[in-house]
């Protein structure tokens, strides 16, 4: 009896499929988020807390970035709450900066699209009006060149 594990269908099943790119869902830039993560690591190191507290603080910050919810003093370590409160103003400023940058980018995209739409009909009208005459005339017909006007040295024949 043949071994079914080596068939072509099974080989293709074992291949990993490409994962789609993860969409950035935070309202701040990736650069700011990287700097914020580095700051959190430094703060937790300075407080001599373990990495579990760093994960807890980053979880609180992520939740705040995604839906704006603040942690409760009742369920949060006071030192973690203090670190979050110290970073909160900086996070809010970054959210505002990113929102303004997104608005500016959207306006630039709209202007580019409007410019493309405005240019498109003009180009089509030019082509339709000048269908009989080509836009570029051949050199031989437009300018009377000969070997004297070009001043090209002729090869020496021996």
N, C-alpha and C positions, 0 to 999 in steps of 0.2 A: 504494500500500500504506500502511496506517495505521501510525502510530508506536505501538508497544506500551508505551512508557515512561509515557504519560500515562493509563493505565487506572486505574480505581478500586482494583483489587487492588494495583497497584504503589505507589500513594499511601499505602495503609495499611501496607505493608511498611516504608516509610521512617520511619514514626513510631517514636520511641524508646519502649520499654516502661518503666513505672515500676519502679525497683529497690526491692526490699524493704529495710526499715530494717536497718542493720547491727547485729547483736547485740553488746553489750558483753561481751567474753569474758575480760576481765582481772579478777583478784580484788581490785582496789582501785577506789575511786571515780574518776569522770571528773575531778573537781576535783583530787584528789591527783595523778593522772597528768599533768594540765596543769601543776601546780606542779613536778612532777618533771622534766618536759620543759624548763621554764624554767630549773631549776637546772642541768640537763645543759648547756644552751646557755651559761650563765654560766661553768661550769667549763671547758668547751672554749675559750671566749673568753679566760679568765684564763690558761690554759695555752698560749695562742697556737697552738692546733692548727687544722687546717682543718675544714670541715664534714663531710668524710668520716669523721673520728674521732667526730664527734657522732652520725652515723648508726650507726657501729659500736657506740658505747656504748648507744644506744637499742635496737639490735638485741639486745645482750646483756641489757639490762634486760627487754625484752619476753619473751625466752626464759625468763629467770628467773621472771617473773610467771606465765607460762603453765604451765611444767612443773617449775620449781624447780631447773633445771640451772645450775650455776655454770660460768663460762668457765675454760679451762685456761690456766695461766701459759705453757705451751708455745706456744700458738697466739695469744695475745693480747698487744697492746702493753702494756708495764709501766705506763705512765701511765694507760691506759684501765682496766687492772685495778685500779690504785690508786683511781681515781675510782669504779669500781663498788663496791669494798670500803668506801669511805667512805659510799656511799649505801645499802648493803645493810641496815644496821640500821634505817634509816628506812623502807625498803621493807617489811621484815618487820613492823614495828609497824603500818604501814598495812594490810597483809594481815590481821593479827589484828583490827584495829579493824573492818574491812569484814566479816569473818566474823561477829563479834559482832553487828554491825548487821543483817546478813542474818538471823541467828537471831531477833533481837528482832522484825524485820518479819514473819517467818514465824509467830511466836507471836501477834502482833497479828492477822494474817489468820485464823489458826485461831479465835481468840476471836470475831472478827467473824462468821465463818461459823457458829460454834456459837450465837451470839446470834440470828442470823437464823433458824436452824433452830428454836430455842426459841420465838421469837415467832410463827412461822408457824402452828403448830397452835393456839395460843391464840386468834389472830384468827379462824381458821376455826370454832372452837367457839363463840365469841361470836356470830358471824353465824348459825350453825345454830340456836342456842338462841333467838335473838330474831327469827326470821324473820317472825312474825306482827306484832310491833310495830316500827315504824320507829325508828331511832336518833334521828332529829331530827323533832320534831313541827312541823307548820306553825304559824306565829305566830298566825294567826287563831283556831285552835282551842285553843292552849295558854294564851293571855293575852287577857282581854277588853278590847281597846283600843277607844276611841272618840275622837271629835275633842276632847273635853274633857280626857281624860287625857293626850293627847299635847301639849296646849298649843300647837298650831300656829295661828298667826294666819291668820284667813280673809281672802281677798282682798276689798278694798273694792269694792263694786258701786255704780256711779253711775248 
